[in-house]
């Protein structure tokens, strides 16, 4: 039996543990995502209505969280948008459609709340099947005019973006202190930090830009 519902305080520790398991050594030796989950819930940009867990036979196996973000055009006009992350599924249940179910469910609720654009930073291989496209195609860039290969756009409403140049700004909660994240990680049960090939892949993708 599969169920998607909003996260409750009773889920907090379970969700943080799952985040740690899902991300540990994936992008860096160790991870910071569980610390982000820990601090995000108390931030003003966190959107609890879009904080969902997915249960399989009564067991929480995954989570998605959203925060407010914004686009700013060249005249200074702002457009409120969303970003999600982290999103994760318990390692033994990955690549079985549970992450896609979380994304699709959250998109329905986000659109019902009036949001029409989602911007994320992630591997295109994981998200183009959910309708994400390159930021370059929508003329959305970072401050300074760069178009990251990993920055992806999903329009929840057709033609939500009109082609003008937009600059993307995420919530300040995403600016994680690595030292604080490390201290938090060291307060938990010990896990071995390792160097894995996936970290080099992430390094390359996260520093690649489109011309």
ZASEVO-901911 format. One record per residue (C-alpha): residue in three letters; x, y, z. Coordinates in Angstrom, 3 decimals. Example, Ala and Ser with C-alpha at 12.3 -4.5 7.8 and 13.67 -1.06 7.14 Angstrom:
! residues 2
<site code="ALA" east="12.300" north="-4.500" up="7.800"/>
<site code="SER" east="13.670" north="-1.060" up="7.140"/>
This chain:
! residues 211
<site code="UNK" east="0.000" north="0.000" up="0.000"/>
<site code="UNK" east="1.433" north="3.352" up="-1.137"/>
<site code="UNK" east="0.556" north="6.659" up="0.514"/>
<site code="UNK" east="1.830" north="10.214" up="0.086"/>
<site code="UNK" east="1.066" north="12.673" up="2.889"/>
<site code="UNK" east="2.455" north="15.760" up="4.591"/>
<site code="UNK" east="5.357" north="15.279" up="6.960"/>
<site code="UNK" east="4.549" north="15.532" up="10.683"/>
<site code="UNK" east="6.856" north="16.137" up="13.671"/>
<site code="UNK" east="6.751" north="12.398" up="14.359"/>
<site code="UNK" east="8.526" north="11.894" up="11.010"/>
<site code="UNK" east="11.361" north="14.368" up="11.552"/>
<site code="UNK" east="14.001" north="12.008" up="12.916"/>
<site code="UNK" east="13.085" north="9.265" up="10.447"/>
<site code="UNK" east="13.285" north="11.649" up="7.502"/>
<site code="UNK" east="16.660" north="13.059" up="8.559"/>
<site code="UNK" east="18.015" north="9.534" up="8.974"/>
<site code="UNK" east="16.767" north="8.615" up="5.489"/>
<site code="UNK" east="18.345" north="11.743" up="3.999"/>
<site code="UNK" east="21.660" north="10.863" up="5.572"/>
<site code="UNK" east="21.532" north="7.310" up="4.245"/>
<site code="UNK" east="20.481" north="8.405" up="0.765"/>
<site code="UNK" east="23.178" north="11.061" up="0.307"/>
<site code="UNK" east="26.134" north="9.856" up="2.348"/>
<site code="UNK" east="29.256" north="9.830" up="0.123"/>
<site code="UNK" east="27.181" north="10.433" up="-3.008"/>
<site code="UNK" east="28.327" north="13.976" up="-3.830"/>
<site code="UNK" east="31.065" north="14.531" up="-1.238"/>
<site code="UNK" east="32.661" north="12.380" up="1.460"/>
<site code="UNK" east="29.819" north="12.391" up="3.993"/>
<site code="UNK" east="26.886" north="14.691" up="3.176"/>
<site code="UNK" east="25.087" north="17.893" up="4.208"/>
<site code="UNK" east="21.546" north="17.132" up="3.069"/>
<site code="UNK" east="20.351" north="15.774" up="6.410"/>
<site code="UNK" east="21.554" north="18.981" up="8.079"/>
<site code="UNK" east="19.678" north="21.020" up="5.456"/>
<site code="UNK" east="16.517" north="19.055" up="6.250"/>
<site code="UNK" east="17.139" north="19.714" up="9.942"/>
<site code="UNK" east="17.376" north="23.505" up="9.595"/>
<site code="UNK" east="15.003" north="24.053" up="6.671"/>
<site code="UNK" east="11.797" north="23.396" up="8.581"/>
<site code="UNK" east="12.345" north="26.440" up="10.793"/>
<site code="UNK" east="13.147" north="28.861" up="7.976"/>
<site code="UNK" east="10.701" north="31.496" up="6.734"/>
<site code="UNK" east="11.039" north="30.288" up="3.132"/>
<site code="UNK" east="10.103" north="26.687" up="3.940"/>
<site code="UNK" east="6.676" north="25.648" up="2.631"/>
<site code="UNK" east="5.170" north="23.033" up="4.974"/>
<site code="UNK" east="2.200" north="22.438" up="2.643"/>
<site code="UNK" east="4.683" north="21.052" up="0.089"/>
<site code="UNK" east="6.648" north="18.897" up="2.533"/>
<site code="UNK" east="5.631" north="15.340" up="1.665"/>
<site code="UNK" east="6.660" north="11.873" up="2.758"/>
<site code="UNK" east="5.890" north="8.688" up="0.863"/>
<site code="UNK" east="4.923" north="5.583" up="2.795"/>
<site code="UNK" east="5.057" north="1.972" up="1.628"/>
<site code="UNK" east="3.061" north="-0.411" up="3.807"/>
<site code="UNK" east="3.126" north="2.162" up="6.620"/>
<site code="UNK" east="6.908" north="2.756" up="6.442"/>
<site code="UNK" east="8.292" north="6.152" up="5.406"/>
<site code="UNK" east="10.674" north="5.553" up="2.497"/>
<site code="UNK" east="11.125" north="9.016" up="1.000"/>
<site code="UNK" east="10.595" north="12.768" up="1.247"/>
<site code="UNK" east="10.467" north="15.959" up="-0.798"/>
<site code="UNK" east="10.708" north="19.518" up="0.573"/>
<site code="UNK" east="10.138" north="22.884" up="-1.088"/>
<site code="UNK" east="11.315" north="26.405" up="-0.363"/>
<site code="UNK" east="10.415" north="29.737" up="-1.869"/>
<site code="UNK" east="12.764" north="31.183" up="-4.474"/>
<site code="UNK" east="12.522" north="34.035" up="-6.959"/>
<site code="UNK" east="13.309" north="35.193" up="-10.466"/>
<site code="UNK" east="14.287" north="38.814" up="-11.093"/>
<site code="UNK" east="14.234" north="40.350" up="-14.579"/>
<site code="UNK" east="16.515" north="43.076" up="-15.914"/>
<site code="UNK" east="14.138" north="45.831" up="-14.748"/>
<site code="UNK" east="14.151" north="44.498" up="-11.178"/>
<site code="UNK" east="10.676" north="42.968" up="-11.358"/>
<site code="UNK" east="10.401" north="39.845" up="-9.190"/>
<site code="UNK" east="8.521" north="36.619" up="-9.797"/>
<site code="UNK" east="7.941" north="34.257" up="-6.828"/>
<site code="UNK" east="8.757" north="30.657" up="-7.725"/>
<site code="UNK" east="9.649" north="27.370" up="-6.057"/>
<site code="UNK" east="12.604" north="25.089" up="-5.695"/>
<site code="UNK" east="12.610" north="21.629" up="-4.207"/>
<site code="UNK" east="15.344" north="19.697" up="-2.508"/>
<site code="UNK" east="16.428" north="17.657" up="-1.054"/>
<site code="UNK" east="14.339" north="14.862" up="-2.515"/>
<site code="UNK" east="15.332" north="11.344" up="-1.575"/>
<site code="UNK" east="14.190" north="7.759" up="-1.328"/>
<site code="UNK" east="15.537" north="5.030" up="0.939"/>
<site code="UNK" east="18.457" north="3.436" up="-0.968"/>
<site code="UNK" east="16.843" north="-0.001" up="-1.314"/>
<site code="UNK" east="13.740" north="1.574" up="-2.918"/>
<site code="UNK" east="15.483" north="3.867" up="-5.396"/>
<site code="UNK" east="14.896" north="3.608" up="-9.158"/>
<site code="UNK" east="11.426" north="2.142" up="-8.602"/>
<site code="UNK" east="9.305" north="5.219" up="-9.333"/>
<site code="UNK" east="8.810" north="6.474" up="-5.777"/>
<site code="UNK" east="10.742" north="9.694" up="-6.336"/>
<site code="UNK" east="8.728" north="10.404" up="-9.485"/>
<site code="UNK" east="5.527" north="9.822" up="-7.513"/>
<site code="UNK" east="6.633" north="12.396" up="-4.932"/>
<site code="UNK" east="7.494" north="14.932" up="-7.624"/>
<site code="UNK" east="4.239" north="14.514" up="-9.539"/>
<site code="UNK" east="2.155" north="14.683" up="-6.354"/>
<site code="UNK" east="3.928" north="17.826" up="-5.185"/>
<site code="UNK" east="3.545" north="19.483" up="-8.606"/>
<site code="UNK" east="-0.226" north="19.081" up="-8.408"/>
<site code="UNK" east="-0.331" north="20.733" up="-4.991"/>
<site code="UNK" east="2.112" north="23.504" up="-5.963"/>
<site code="UNK" east="0.020" north="24.391" up="-9.019"/>
<site code="UNK" east="-3.132" north="24.420" up="-6.890"/>
<site code="UNK" east="-1.403" north="26.919" up="-4.586"/>
<site code="UNK" east="-0.812" north="29.232" up="-7.550"/>
<site code="UNK" east="2.854" north="28.536" up="-8.287"/>
<site code="UNK" east="3.737" north="28.162" up="-11.950"/>
<site code="UNK" east="7.532" north="27.658" up="-12.101"/>
<site code="UNK" east="9.980" north="25.325" up="-10.341"/>
<site code="UNK" east="13.754" north="25.770" up="-10.650"/>
<site code="UNK" east="16.171" north="23.141" up="-9.373"/>
<site code="UNK" east="19.839" north="22.258" up="-9.555"/>
<site code="UNK" east="20.240" north="18.581" up="-10.384"/>
<site code="UNK" east="21.338" north="16.002" up="-12.913"/>
<site code="UNK" east="19.321" north="16.357" up="-16.137"/>
<site code="UNK" east="19.243" north="12.551" up="-16.455"/>
<site code="UNK" east="17.099" north="12.406" up="-13.314"/>
<site code="UNK" east="14.599" north="15.126" up="-14.179"/>
<site code="UNK" east="13.967" north="15.593" up="-17.912"/>
<site code="UNK" east="11.425" north="12.751" up="-17.775"/>
<site code="UNK" east="9.374" north="14.879" up="-15.329"/>
<site code="UNK" east="9.202" north="17.755" up="-17.819"/>
<site code="UNK" east="12.249" north="19.756" up="-16.725"/>
<site code="UNK" east="14.198" north="21.606" up="-19.412"/>
<site code="UNK" east="17.499" north="23.458" up="-19.546"/>
<site code="UNK" east="17.526" north="26.910" up="-17.964"/>
<site code="UNK" east="19.048" north="28.185" up="-21.215"/>
<site code="UNK" east="15.836" north="27.381" up="-23.101"/>
<site code="UNK" east="13.895" north="29.665" up="-20.759"/>
<site code="UNK" east="16.581" north="32.385" up="-20.585"/>
<site code="UNK" east="16.977" north="31.868" up="-16.819"/>
<site code="UNK" east="20.497" north="32.373" up="-15.497"/>
<site code="UNK" east="22.453" north="33.057" up="-12.348"/>
<site code="UNK" east="23.566" north="36.512" up="-11.290"/>
<site code="UNK" east="26.405" north="37.336" up="-13.665"/>
<site code="UNK" east="24.672" north="35.771" up="-16.653"/>
<site code="UNK" east="25.877" north="32.166" up="-16.415"/>
<site code="UNK" east="23.656" north="29.231" up="-17.396"/>
<site code="UNK" east="24.560" north="26.174" up="-15.276"/>
<site code="UNK" east="24.164" north="22.830" up="-17.032"/>
<site code="UNK" east="22.555" north="21.529" up="-13.829"/>
<site code="UNK" east="19.956" north="24.313" up="-13.522"/>
<site code="UNK" east="16.629" north="22.995" up="-14.750"/>
<site code="UNK" east="13.200" north="24.587" up="-15.203"/>
<site code="UNK" east="9.706" north="23.130" up="-14.980"/>
<site code="UNK" east="6.700" north="25.213" up="-15.989"/>
<site code="UNK" east="3.675" north="24.127" up="-13.980"/>
<site code="UNK" east="1.565" north="26.344" up="-16.234"/>
<site code="UNK" east="2.225" north="26.592" up="-19.992"/>
<site code="UNK" east="4.022" north="29.791" up="-21.042"/>
<site code="UNK" east="4.595" north="30.817" up="-17.418"/>
<site code="UNK" east="7.910" north="32.280" up="-18.600"/>
<site code="UNK" east="7.722" north="34.743" up="-21.470"/>
<site code="UNK" east="11.276" north="34.647" up="-22.836"/>
<site code="UNK" east="12.644" north="37.688" up="-21.073"/>
<site code="UNK" east="15.942" north="37.279" up="-19.231"/>
<site code="UNK" east="15.545" north="36.167" up="-15.614"/>
<site code="UNK" east="18.077" north="35.839" up="-12.824"/>
<site code="UNK" east="17.525" north="33.032" up="-10.327"/>
<site code="UNK" east="17.913" north="33.438" up="-6.551"/>
<site code="UNK" east="17.395" north="30.611" up="-4.094"/>
<site code="UNK" east="16.504" north="30.939" up="-0.424"/>
<site code="UNK" east="19.318" north="31.872" up="1.987"/>
<site code="UNK" east="18.611" north="28.606" up="3.840"/>
<site code="UNK" east="20.445" north="26.842" up="1.003"/>
<site code="UNK" east="23.692" north="28.613" up="1.934"/>
<site code="UNK" east="24.738" north="25.902" up="4.349"/>
<site code="UNK" east="27.694" north="26.316" up="6.684"/>
<site code="UNK" east="29.880" north="23.264" up="6.015"/>
<site code="UNK" east="31.330" north="23.523" up="9.514"/>
<site code="UNK" east="27.873" north="23.518" up="11.107"/>
<site code="UNK" east="26.852" north="20.592" up="8.908"/>
<site code="UNK" east="29.962" north="18.659" up="9.923"/>
<site code="UNK" east="29.361" north="19.321" up="13.614"/>
<site code="UNK" east="25.789" north="18.112" up="13.254"/>
<site code="UNK" east="26.886" north="14.993" up="11.393"/>
<site code="UNK" east="29.451" north="14.181" up="14.072"/>
<site code="UNK" east="26.725" north="14.322" up="16.720"/>
<site code="UNK" east="25.013" north="11.346" up="15.068"/>
<site code="UNK" east="25.914" north="7.679" up="14.804"/>
<site code="UNK" east="29.221" north="7.321" up="12.985"/>
<site code="UNK" east="29.215" north="6.593" up="9.249"/>
<site code="UNK" east="32.383" north="6.134" up="7.218"/>
<site code="UNK" east="33.212" north="8.973" up="4.845"/>
<site code="UNK" east="34.543" north="7.696" up="1.533"/>
<site code="UNK" east="35.759" north="9.015" up="-1.820"/>
<site code="UNK" east="33.576" north="7.571" up="-4.601"/>
<site code="UNK" east="33.439" north="8.091" up="-8.414"/>
<site code="UNK" east="30.005" north="9.725" up="-8.141"/>
<site code="UNK" east="31.655" north="12.655" up="-6.361"/>
<site code="UNK" east="33.802" north="13.435" up="-9.412"/>
<site code="UNK" east="30.735" north="13.262" up="-11.644"/>
<site code="UNK" east="28.980" north="15.736" up="-9.350"/>
<site code="UNK" east="32.040" north="18.011" up="-9.311"/>
<site code="UNK" east="32.086" north="18.155" up="-13.113"/>
<site code="UNK" east="28.336" north="18.674" up="-13.540"/>
<site code="UNK" east="28.037" north="21.303" up="-10.810"/>
<site code="UNK" east="30.774" north="23.404" up="-12.418"/>
<site code="UNK" east="29.619" north="23.114" up="-16.042"/>
<site code="UNK" east="27.938" north="25.994" up="-17.875"/>
<site code="UNK" east="26.133" north="26.353" up="-21.210"/>
<site code="UNK" east="27.169" north="28.827" up="-23.859"/>
